[in-house]
Amino acid sequence: MSYIKLNKENLFYNLQTCADHAGGKEKIAIVLKDNAYGHGLLEIATLANQFGLTKAVVQTYQEAKIIEDLFEAILILADTQIDTYSHSFHIAINSLEDLSRVPINSNIHIKIDTGMHRNGISPDQLEVALLTAFEKKLKICGVFTHHKSADELSSEFFFQEAVFKGLKKDVKKICEKLNLSDILFHSSNSAALFREQNFSGDMARVGIASYGYLDAHEALNFPKLKPVLSLHAKKIATRVLKAGQRVGYGGTYEAPKDMIISTYSIGYGDGFRRLGGKPFTIANGKAILGRVSMDNIVVEGDDDEICIFDDARELAKLHGTITYEILTDQKSNIPRIIV
Ligand SMILES: *Cc1c(COP(=O)(O)O)cnc(C)c1O
């Protein structure tokens, strides 16, 4: 069996660091899409609620339903198929067509494309969008955008931020005429939150930083955070591998001497990818011997259980990817334990 430990103290430390920078817990919306970045949706939502957060962000209606009772406001990023509408649901509007898809009286946040060119309405559609939403009796609760390079050492971030701030003024003018107030303006993900010395948004949508990582250029001098997730596996069997014997598929590891080895119940079927012959040292300092199987790895010794990793950065480097991908790789059927 493999299992995931979620470190509550580290999660709270990361959330507090974000809240301090943003200017209060009420300014943080924790991003819980994709099973809370592989950590476990309900587990992290429950802890975030305990910490005192009142806002969350998910991708789908299905996810929002699961955590409905834990937050005052849940922003649904990309799903207009809402069966039973809840007052805590806030639906992102990614195109003008979305305005006809959401239920009447829905809380909406209009997404503007300020340069990423992925989702959102273009700035010149903004007035039409606001007026249409008003006519359709949708409740305009927020206007937001997303940065394409908040984590890179370039001025692109400031350019997009300036575009958004300009649009904010336009929105405020139109909304004044419509007698609408209390609109939340938000443009920051984790990296963008820390790009601004003095955070100027009404809310930040914080994903990866909650989980203990900021995959950004070192020169940006972001705060050190603490990884929340660690992956563990229990022993299946122990044997002596005699000098010259080879272990596992392809027999790629040959014992240089008689050694005690054990198999552990973890493999690529659990989301721990094959290493393709690259050496990897697990958290206790021992190497994985031979190939990673679907449900087995081999390590020297006979410990009852081992910690495979407690920091996703090394694996991300090894696989030529980002920590986001290593974390979301973790299969949802692995038990989660909060420590
Ligand atoms: C995923 C996502 C975020 C969170 O990004 P992080 O870099 O993990 O903080 C914020 N906003 C939107 C729109 C997203 O899709």
The ligand as an SDF file (V2000), in Angstrom:
LIG
                    3D

 15 15  0  0  0  0  0  0  0  0999 V2000
   -4.6820   27.4350  -11.7850 C   0  0  0  0  0  0  0  0  0  0  0  0
   -5.0500   28.8470  -11.7300 C   0  0  0  0  0  0  0  0  0  0  0  0
   -4.5800   29.6840  -10.7020 C   0  0  0  0  0  0  0  0  0  0  0  0
   -3.5480   29.2380   -9.6680 C   0  0  0  0  0  0  0  0  0  0  0  0
   -2.2530   29.3440  -10.1990 O   0  0  0  0  0  0  0  0  0  0  0  0
   -0.9660   29.0400   -9.2690 P   0  0  0  0  0  0  0  0  0  0  0  0
    0.1720   29.3840  -10.1330 O   0  0  0  0  0  0  0  0  0  0  0  0
   -1.0090   27.5980   -8.9330 O   0  0  0  0  0  0  0  0  0  0  0  0
   -1.1120   29.9030   -8.0640 O   0  0  0  0  0  0  0  0  0  0  0  0
   -5.0780   30.9790  -10.6300 C   0  0  0  0  0  0  0  0  0  0  0  0
   -5.9600   31.4320  -11.5490 N   0  0  0  0  0  0  0  0  0  0  0  0
   -6.3990   30.6650  -12.5660 C   0  0  0  0  0  0  0  0  0  0  0  0
   -7.3500   31.2500  -13.5270 C   0  0  0  0  0  0  0  0  0  0  0  0
   -5.9550   29.3580  -12.7030 C   0  0  0  0  0  0  0  0  0  0  0  0
   -6.3780   28.6100  -13.7310 O   0  0  0  0  0  0  0  0  0  0  0  0
  1  2  1  0
  2  3  1  0
  2 14  2  0
  3  4  1  0
  3 10  2  0
  4  5  1  0
  5  6  1  0
  6  7  2  0
  6  8  1  0
  6  9  1  0
 10 11  1  0
 11 12  2  0
 12 13  1  0
 12 14  1  0
 14 15  1  0
M  END
$$$$
